[in-house]
Amino acid sequence: MERVGRRKKTKPGPYLLHVELLRDRIAAPDQFPYCLPVVRHLHTLPFHPKVTFFVGENGTGKSALLEALAVSCGLNPEGGSRNFNFTTRSSHSRLDECLRLAKAPALPGDGYFLRAESFYNVATEIERLDAGPGGAPIIGFYGGRSLHEQSHGESFFALFQNRFHGHGLYLMDEPEAALSPQRQLQFLALLHGYCREGSQFVIATHSPFLMAYPDAWIYELTETGIRQVPYTETAHYLVARGFLSNPQRTLAVLLADDESA
């Protein structure tokens, strides 16, 4: 059962310093996930003390790397805290076995892995555990209302607003997946508060709203490498700015081929 609360004598982050790929442990570099661009180009990657973003096109390996980091930190690959230990479908890779994490002496008081595509499974596991005997209901730490009885976006926000706190290490794969633009901005405010209380975040995202968080490190993953980029040089920002500045022009170009077919 999930136990929530700060450990004694915890200190503010950072908790993760860097990740190193142990390339000599890769036996089949042409197989998934070792053939992904992020693995081909990964050597040593430092983490920002507060917020690190992984951004890039689909298929570059953002989710695979984040999942491996979560497993290396003792978190359930389908999501949840260290005390979740369930498997709906065992599909996570063994990339974690090829990673070495450098950690600070300070221990986080909490840890959580949000995987947007499997948060439904986490909600189901919470209901299963709460149906059993003993202990306070786990759902109380998520706001007290069944996550299945809320919209997808509301359940995500219940997690962010109620379950997270200071002195935590939080790994998040596409937390914007269920959030409206307004909710994404509200999430930024929550994230800022948790960072001020000593938490550290590593986030894979496609959202130009989230990656605007000031002073974060943004790693852009491409077929040709991994590079740290300023927010305004990310492809996500440039595409969003170009579209919103003149949607009619962009749509005219995109739809021209369909009309001529």
N, C-alpha and C positions, 0 to 999 in steps of 0.2 A: 504493500500500500504506500501511496505517496506521502512522504512527510515533508511538510513545508515549514520553513523558518530558517533564520540565520544560525549558522554555527557559532559557537563561542569563539571569541578572539579572532574573528575574521577581520580583514583589512580591506580598504578600497582597492580596486584594480589598478593597473592591469593584471590579468591572470595569465593570458597567453602572450608570449613575446614574439615567437616566430615559429614557422613550420618548415621542416627540411625534408626533401624527398630523398629516400635511401635507394638510389637507382640500382644498386647491386642486388636488391631484393626482388626486382622485377624479372620474372622468368620468361614472360611472354609479352614483350612490348607491343606486339601487333594485335593483341586482344584487348577487349573492353575490360576495365576502364583505362588501361595503360596506354591505349592508342589515342586517347582524348588529347586535344591541344594543351589543356592545362597541365597534364602530366608530362607531355613531351617537353614543355618549356619550364617546368617547375624545378627550381634548385632550392633556394632559401627565400622565404617570403615573410617579412616582418609584419606584425599587427599593430595598428594604432592603439594607444592606451584606452581609447573610448569606443570609436566606431570605425570598422573596416567594411568596405563594400566590395563585393565581387560583381562585376557587370560584364555583359557581352552577349553575343548572339546565342541562340539555342544550339546546343550540341558542343559548346566549347568546354564544358565540364564543370560549370559553377556548382551545380547541385551535387555532383559526384564528390568534389573536393569538400564541400560543406558537410556532407554525410560522413565522409571519412574523418573529418575533424571532430564531429559529434561523437562518433564511436570511440575515437582516441581519447575523448574526454569522459568516457564512461556513460554516455547518454544513449538512450534507446534509438536505433536507427529509423524507426517509424515515427519518432517524436515523443515528447514528454520529458520528464526529469530523470535523474539517475535511478529513481525508484520504480520507474515503469520498466516492465520486463515482459513484453508481449510481442507476438509475431502474427500478423495477419497473413503475410506472404513474405517469406524470407528471400528478398531480392537484392539486398545491399551488397555492394562489392567488397573486396578485401583490400582496397586501396589503403585503409588505415594501417595495415601491416607494413606498408612501405613508407610510412611517415614517422618523423621524430618531432615531437612538440617540445619547444623550450618554454617552460612555465616559470612564472615569478614565485618567490617563496610564499606570498600571500595566497591563502585558499579562498575561493569564492564561497559565500554563504548559501548560494543557490546556483543551479544550473538548469538550463532548459533548451530543448531543440524543437523548434517549430518547423515542421515540414508541411507546407500548405496542402500538398496533394494527399496527405494521409492524416490530416487533423481530424477527419471524420472518425478514423479508427481510434484515435486518442479519446474522443468524446464517448465512443462506445465502450472503451475499456474503463473509463471513469464510472459509467453507469453499472458495468458489471461488478466492479470492486465495491461500489456503494450499496449494491444489492446484497452483499455478504455481511457477515456479522463483525462487530467490533470497530472501534475507532470513530472519530468524527468523520462525517461525510466529506469526501474529497471535493465534491462540487462546491462546497462552501468556500474553497480557496479560489474559485472561478466566478464568484458572484452569487452563488446559491441557486441559480436557475439552470436547468438542464441545457447543455450546449446544443442538443438535438432539437430543442424546442425554441430555438432562436434562428434567425437567418444566418447564412454563412458569415456575412460580415459582422453581425452582432456577436456571434460566438468567438470570432477572432478578437474582437475588441474587448470582450469579457476576459479573455486570456491576458491581453496586454495591460488592461486597467486593473485587474484584481490579482493575477497570479505572479506577475513580475514585481521586483522591488530592488532596492539598492544592494550593493555588494554581491551582484550576481553576474554570471557568465551566460550570455544568451546567444545562441546560434539560430539564425532564422533564414529559411529558404522561401523566398517570395512572400513575405508577410503582407504585401499589398494585394495579393491575388483576390481577396474577397472584399476589399475596401473601396469605397467611393473616393473620389478626389478629396472631399472634405474630411473624411475619416483618415485619409493618409496624412493630411496636415495635422489632425489631432494626434495621430500616432507619433508624429515628429515631436510634438510637445511632450508627450509621455516619455519618449526615448530620452529627450534632453533632461528631464527630471531624474530619470534613473541613472543617467551618466553623471549628473551632479552628485548623486548619492554613492558613487563608486562602482557602478556597473560597467561592464564591457560587452560590446556587441560585435558580432561578425555576421554580415547580412548579404545574401545573394538576392539581387533585385533587378527588375526591369523598369522600376518606377523613377522617372525624372524628378518626382516630388521628393521621394525619400533620399535619393543620393545627393540632394541639395543640402543635407545637414552640414553645417559649417565645421571646418577643421577635420572632417573625416578623411581617411585615405580611400581612394577609389582605384581599384585594380581592374583594368579592362583586359579581359581575356579574349584573344583572337587566335586565328589559325597560325599566326606568325610569332606570337609571343605573349608575355604578360607585362604590362607596363602600368605604372602609376600615372594617372591623368588628372588634371583639374576638372572640376564639374562641367565647366562650359566647353570642354573639349571632348566630352563623351558623345558617342554616337546617339545615345538616347536623348540628350539635351538638344543636339543639333537637329535631329529629326523632328522632335516635338516642337521646337521653336519654328522650324521651317513650315511645318504643317499649320500651326496655329496662326502664324503671321499672314498666311494666305491659303486657306483650305481649298478655295475654288481652283486656284492654279494647280495645286498638288493633285486634286481629284481629277482635273482635266487631263493631266499627264497619265495618271494611273488607269483611268477608264478609257483612254483613247484606243488602246489596243483591243479592248473588248468590243467597242462599237464598230471597229473596222473588220472584225473577224467574220 
